[in-house]
Amino acid sequence: MPTFNLKDKTVLVTGGGRGIGREIVRQLAGLGAQIIIVGRNQKDLDQVALDHPNQITGIQADLSKHAEVDRIIAEIGKDHPDLSVLINNAGIQFGADLLSDNVKRHIKGARTEIALNVDAVISLSIGLLPVLKAQSRAVVVNISSGLAIGPKENAPVYCATKAAIRSFSIGLRYQCQTSAPHVQVTEAIMDLVNTDMTKGYGDDGMPPQDAATAVVNGVQAGKSEVWVGRTKFLRIINLICPPLARKILRT
């Protein structure tokens, strides 16, 4: 794919009120994009809008609920027919010892992770493809993780959701290459990033602004895969010795 100019493009960022999403929004605003942000917390959305006057449209929604995802798809199709970029960034992670006695809590958490990390990503991608396909150039960005390659012990469901998104992104890319080559599908394979979601998972995460820079630069460069931070080395290790890659990420 040739380079992609984000200036004056309309971009939808899920989870745009906090963490990596907020940094992505900040950088997109600096490049002159018009940005729609979706998030659960209205205060976060309002603050981001204040930081970037005249460039932000905030939509409050809980994307772990099917009806809310459907509402977003309908609203974007009606109000933003010029949408050129979809960045599926929103996600959630629950640590879980599935052999403990909290079976009901584990099932509830797993269903929430699957709904937000998988169903919302796939549904938004499919639901907004008609709008994206109508543009001269468009991009779908899905945020996955190095944990899609080597799952860690204390978050098996989260890791499974990221593996699903990696597989979906590849399959969607194949279809776009065949039937809509002007639609770029980019997967960002994320390193551990210091956000509210990852508190307690280690102190060696990368700053969210650096992760966001990698994503935005990858979109502009037309990349199909963006290996963020240490995942560049993980990719090589996994090619040479997959069991070693899994061992590294297990804990």
N, C-alpha and C positions, 0 to 999 in steps of 0.2 A: 504494500500500500504506500502511496506517496504521503508526504507530510500533510497534517491536518491543522488548519488555522482556526483557533478557537475564538478569535475576535468576532463579536456580534452574534455568536452562535447561542442558541437557547439550549441550556444543559440542565438536566434533572439529576440531582444528587440525593439519594436516600441516606438517612442518617447524617444529614448535613449540618446538624446543630451542635455536634460535639466531636471530639477526637479527630481521627483521620479525615472524616467527612468535612468537618469545619475547616481544616487546613486546605483541603482540596477546593472548597468554596472560596477561601481567601485568595488562593492562587489563580483560580479561574476569573475572579473579579479583577485581579490585577492585569489579566490578559484581555479584558474588555468583553467577557462573556455576560450574557443574561442568564441568571441561575434560578431554578426552582428547587427549593429544599424541602424535603419531607422528613418529619421527625415526630416523636411522641410528645415532646415537651414544648409547649407554646412559648414559654419564656426563653428557651434556647433559640428558637426560631426568630423571635422578636429581636434578640440581641444581635444575632448575625445580620439581620436586616438593617439594624441601626449602624452596624460597622460598615455596611456597603450600601449606602442610599442609592435608590433608583436602579439597582441591579438585581435585587433579591425579591422573589415571591415565595413566601412560606406557606406550606400546607401541613396542618397538623393531622397526623394519622398514625394508627398502630398497625404496622404492616404484618404483624403476626395474626391479624384477623382477615379472613378472606374477603369479607364485605368491604373493608377499608381499602384493600388492594384494588378491588373492582371499581371502587369510587374514584381512586386516583387515576386509573386507566381511562375511565370515562371523562373525568375532568380535564386531563391533559389533552385528550383527543379533541375535546370541544374548545378549550380555551387557549391551547398552545400548539396549533397545527404546524408550527415551524420548529418543533423540537428536533434537534440534530444529534444530541448526545444523551445517553442514559448511563448513569454511573450507579450500579447496584452496590452500594457500600454498607448499608445497614446490616447489622448482625448482632448476635448475642451468644454468649458462652457460659455454660454452667459446668462447674466442676462436680463430678459425681462418682461416688463409690457405689456402683450398681449392685454390689453384693451386700450392702447394708440393708437395714430394715425399712428404709424410707421409700418403699415401692411406689406409692401414689405420687409422692413428690418427684421422684425420678421420671415417672411417665409424664407428668405435667410439664416438667422442664424439657424433656425430650421433644414433646409435641410443640412446645413454643420454639425451640431451636430449629426444628424442621420447618415449621410454618414461616419463620422469619428468614432463616438462612437459605432455605431451598425453595419453598413454594412461592414466596414473594418475588424472589429473583427470577424464577422461571416464568411466573405469571406476568410480571411487569415486562420482561423481555418479549414474550409472545404478544401480550396485549398492546404494546407500543410499537411493535415492528411495522404495522401499516403506516404509522406516522413517520417513523424513521426512514422507511423505504421510500417515502414520497419526497425526501430531500435529495439534493444532488450528491451529497456526501453525508454519512452518518456513522456514529460509533456506539457500540454497546460495550460497556466496561463492567466486568464482573470481578469482584475482589474475592480471591480465594486465599490460600495459605500454604506455607511449607508443610503444615500438618495434614494437607491432602495427600502428601507423599509418604510421610511417616507419622502416624497418629501417636499422640501422647497418652499415657496411661490414665490420667485423671479427667479426661474430657472426651470420651470415645464418641459421643453423639455429635459434638461440635466438629470433630475431625471428619466424621462420616459426611456431615453436611458440606464441608469444604471439598471433599473428594467428589461429591455429587456435582458441585458447581464447576469443578475442573472438567469433569466429563461432559457436562452440559455445554460448557463454553466451546469445547472442541467440536462437538456435534453441530452446534449452532453456526460456528465458523465455517464448517464444511458446507452447510446449506446455503449460507450467504455467498460463499465463494462460487457456488454453482449457479444460484438464482438471483442474487442481489450483490454483485461484487463491489458495489459502491458503499456497502454497509460493512464497516470494520468491526470485528469482534476481538476485543482485547481482554485477556485475563491477567490480572495483577496478582502474583503469588507473593503474599505478604510475609515478612519476617515478624518476630515479636516486636510490637510497637507499644510504647508507654502511653496507655489511655486508661480511662476509668474501667473499661471492661477487663483489662489485663492486670489490674492491681493484684498483687499476691502471687503472680505467676513468674516472678523473677525480676531482677534489677538490671538486666543487661539488654533491655529493649531499646529500640531506636526512637528518636524524637518523631512525633507525628508529622511535623513539617517536612522532614526528610522523606518519609514514606509518601506523603502527598506529592512532593516534587517528582519522585520516581513515577508515580501514576500519571501525572499531568504531562511530564516529558515523554512518557511512553505513548500516550494518546497522540501528541503532536507529531511524534516520529513515525506514527503508523505501525507500531509494533503489535504483533498478535499475542505476545507474551512479555510481561514485565516482571523480571525476577528481582525482588526488592531486597536490599541489604544482603544478609548472609545467605539468602536462598540462592544467590548466584553460585555459591560453593556447594550448597546442598544439591543443586541440579547436577553438578559434575560428579559428586560422590554417588548420587543415586544411579547415574549412568554406569559408573565403574563397579559399584558394589551396593546394590539395594539394601541388603541386610544391615550394612553399616549405617546407611542413612536412617533407617528405622530405629536402630539402636541409639543414635545421637538424639533423636527427637522423642524417644519414649518417655523421658522424664521431663 
